[in-house]
Structure formats: C-alpha cells, structure tokens
C-alpha cells in the first residue's frame, strides 16, 4: 500500500508541475481532481474554492462526482454543502490537518443527515476533508468520498503531504484570474504575455513584483524558495529587456500585463499570512 501511495503522490506531483504551466485558471483543478481522489483512496471528490454555504459557493467535481451528484435534489445537495462535520471544526481554529468524518464526529457520524444523504443517494459512507493550509475560508479545499471502511492512517498522511502542492496550484489559479481581470479591464488580451514568451508562473511572479513584495515574500505566497523566485525574476528581466524591478514594472504596465497606478487590483481570495 505504501508503495502504491508513493507512486500516486509522484503522479500528483507531476500533474501539479504541469498545472503550474497552464494559462487557463479554470483548468487547473480539473487537472488534479482525479489524481487527488486516487491518491487518497477515494472514489469521488468535490473541491471547494471559496467559503461555502448551503446555497452558494464555487463547486468543482472529479469526473466520477459529476454523474453522482447529478442524481441528487436541491435539498440533498444543501445537506452536503453544509460541510458537516468539517465546517465548524475548521472554523474553530487555524488548524487545517486532514481528518475523516468518522474520526471527527465519532458515533454521531453514521446517524447524521449528511451520512444518510451520502448512503441513500450515492452509496458512499466515508468522507475525508483535505483543506488547503493557511486559507482564511474554513472549508476551502477538497472532500474525498468512498464506501466501506474509513480512510486509513496512511491515506490521511498522504492527504497531508499533498496539501502544499494543492495550495500552490490554488494560489496560481487566483493570481491568473486576477491577471485575467486586470488585462480585460485594461482592454488587453492574453496575447501580450504570449508575445513576451512569459510562462504562467512568470506572470504570477511579475504580478507580485508589482505589489513590491520581496523575493522571500513572493516565495512564501507561491510555496517556492526565494532562489527559485530570483530565477523567475531573471527570466522576466531577460524577456522584457529590463535590468531592475522598477523598469520591469513600468515596462509591464505599458504592455498591459500588470495594473497601472490607481487601477484596482481586482482581488482574488487572500491567503492568511501573505502580508
């Protein structure tokens, strides 16, 4: 089992690296959903990209979940969206360690309304929460579902190992969405970045350079080392034909790649501890 989980984790790592090269933010999580499901020993997965309630919040599905959830009515979906028993657990403090519903709720889990909906509608009875570390919204992340026995200790540990990878992909998604909004507001297209041969990762580093963040701060935001940030910055300088941060930001502003002074930043979700 350990070797199988190691291989699954290696596959997820490869997919995460590939995702960081993707220019379309909406494609990042679908690239990873099925891999995360298999990695954690699940059968299907829902990922939540913002703070959820019974009636609103961004929902993403693994391929298996799309068919399964399509069979549920609005009332049943509302029960699942409430996030029992995880929402209150993660809202109570900063901890974001993965945990299963059975371990968290104990004997209350099998007789809960959520367990009833899962069993009756989807033939599932176990849930593993995999929240993104450091996030402000308490239920941002993934819920992995399966039938039969609860998730094993090894599978929960693998979920914890996957958290930094998923957090890096989510941060990339938010920054790419922010860049897309800025480009649209400025009347520019994504062709400007392609013309400069900037990679999606270099675009996000460039956007953070505009915020006057240090290399260390950018590295913390993106989950990479300061040394890697410096390499990205060197590539940006070379591709934009600049030699320092100020001239690079000014050049990027003229090209419409980053906001000009006074332009609203457009805001994606914030991650705790960035500032």
Residue pairs with C-beta under 8 A, 6 or more apart in sequence:
1 152
1 154
2 154
5 39
5 154
5 155
5 158
8 35
8 38
8 39
8 158
9 39
9 158
9 161
9 162
11 35
11 39
12 32
12 35
12 36
12 39
12 162
12 165
13 165
15 31
15 32
15 35
16 32
16 165
16 166
16 168
16 169
18 31
19 27
19 28
19 31
19 32
19 169
19 172
20 168
20 169
20 172
20 200
20 201
21 199
21 200
21 201
22 28
22 31
22 200
23 176
23 190
23 193
23 200
24 176
25 172
25 173
25 174
25 176
25 177
25 180
28 169
28 170
28 172
28 173
28 176
29 47
29 49
29 60
29 169
29 170
29 173
30 60
32 166
32 169
33 45
33 47
33 60
33 61
33 62
33 63
34 45
34 62
34 63
34 64
36 45
36 47
36 62
36 130
36 142
36 144
36 162
36 166
37 43
37 44
37 45
37 62
37 64
37 144
39 158
39 159
39 162
40 128
40 130
40 144
40 151
40 155
40 158
40 159
40 162
41 144
41 146
41 151
41 152
41 155
42 128
42 144
42 145
42 146
42 151
43 64
43 124
43 145
43 146
43 147
44 61
44 62
44 64
44 65
44 68
44 122
44 124
44 144
44 145
44 146
45 61
45 62
45 64
45 65
45 142
45 143
45 144
45 145
46 59
46 60
46 61
46 62
46 65
46 69
46 80
46 142
46 143
46 145
47 59
47 60
47 61
47 141
47 142
47 143
48 57
48 58
48 59
48 60
48 139
48 140
48 141
48 142
48 143
49 58
49 60
49 140
49 170
49 173
49 269
50 57
50 58
50 137
50 140
50 269
51 57
51 137
51 138
51 139
51 140
52 81
52 83
52 87
52 137
52 139
53 81
53 82
54 78
54 79
54 81
54 82
55 78
55 81
57 81
59 81
61 69
65 145
68 121
68 122
69 77
69 80
69 122
71 121
71 122
72 80
72 117
72 121
72 122
76 117
76 121
79 113
79 114
79 117
80 114
80 117
80 118
82 114
83 139
83 143
84 101
84 105
84 112
84 113
84 114
85 101
85 104
85 105
85 108
85 109
85 112
85 114
86 99
86 101
86 104
86 127
86 129
86 131
86 139
86 143
87 138
87 139
89 99
89 104
90 96
90 129
90 131
90 138
90 139
91 138
94 272
96 131
96 132
96 133
96 134
96 135
96 141
96 163
97 160
98 128
98 129
98 130
98 131
98 156
98 159
98 160
98 163
99 128
99 129
99 156
100 126
100 127
100 128
100 129
100 150
100 151
100 156
101 109
101 114
101 115
101 126
101 127
101 128
101 129
102 109
102 110
102 126
102 150
103 150
104 129
105 112
109 115
110 125
114 127
115 125
118 124
118 125
118 127
118 145
119 125
122 145
123 147
124 145
124 146
124 147
125 147
125 148
126 145
126 146
126 147
126 148
126 149
126 150
126 151
127 143
127 144
127 145
128 143
128 144
128 145
128 146
128 151
128 155
128 156
128 159
129 141
129 142
129 143
130 141
130 142
130 143
130 144
130 159
130 162
130 163
130 166
131 138
131 139
131 140
131 141
131 142
131 163
132 140
132 141
132 163
132 166
132 167
132 170
133 163
133 164
133 167
134 167
134 271
134 272
134 273
135 141
135 167
135 269
135 271
135 272
136 269
136 270
136 271
136 272
137 269
140 170
140 269
141 166
142 166
144 151
144 159
151 159
164 223
167 223
167 271
168 222
168 223
168 224
171 204
171 221
171 222
171 223
171 271
172 200
172 201
172 204
172 222
174 268
174 269
175 203
175 204
175 207
175 208
175 268
176 200
176 203
176 204
177 268
178 207
178 265
178 266
178 267
178 268
179 203
179 204
179 207
179 257
179 258
180 190
181 266
182 258
182 259
182 263
182 265
182 266
183 189
183 190
183 192
183 256
183 257
185 263
185 264
185 266
186 256
186 259
186 260
186 263
187 256
188 255
188 256
188 257
192 255
192 256
192 257
193 203
193 257
196 239
196 240
196 255
196 257
197 239
198 206
198 236
198 239
198 257
199 235
201 222
201 232
202 232
202 235
202 236
202 239
203 257
204 222
205 218
205 222
205 229
205 232
205 233
205 236
206 236
206 248
206 252
206 257
206 258
207 258
208 217
208 218
208 221
208 222
209 218
209 233
209 236
209 245
209 248
209 249
209 258
210 249
210 252
210 253
210 258
210 259
213 221
215 226
215 229
215 230
215 233
216 226
217 274
218 226
218 229
219 225
219 226
219 228
219 229
220 273
220 274
221 271
221 274
222 229
233 245
236 242
236 248
237 243
237 244
237 248
240 248
240 251
240 252
240 255
241 251
242 248
242 251
249 258
252 258
253 259
253 260
259 265
259 266
